[in-house]
Amino acid sequence: MTLEELLALPPTVNVTTAARALGIGVHKAYNLIKDGTFPVQPLSLGGTVRVPTAALWRVLGVTPPRSDHA
């Protein structure tokens, strides 16, 4: 995933997208989540698991550009 793609992500992403950003397979990502060792704290919303993009950026060392809108 390119930096431009990372910065264009919505506030939360699915596990498939998070795995792609981290460079791991989706099955590995789900196993890490199940084991509690996924590098980002996922959000369990009913039967859906979402990953906060800001936390994903932090793990990857990505700093989003600052907006000058106040």
Secondary structure, 3 states (H helix, E strand, C coil): CCHHHHHCCCCEEEHHHHHHHHCCCHHHHHHHHHHCCCCCCCEEECCEEEEEHHHHHHHHCCCCCCCCCC
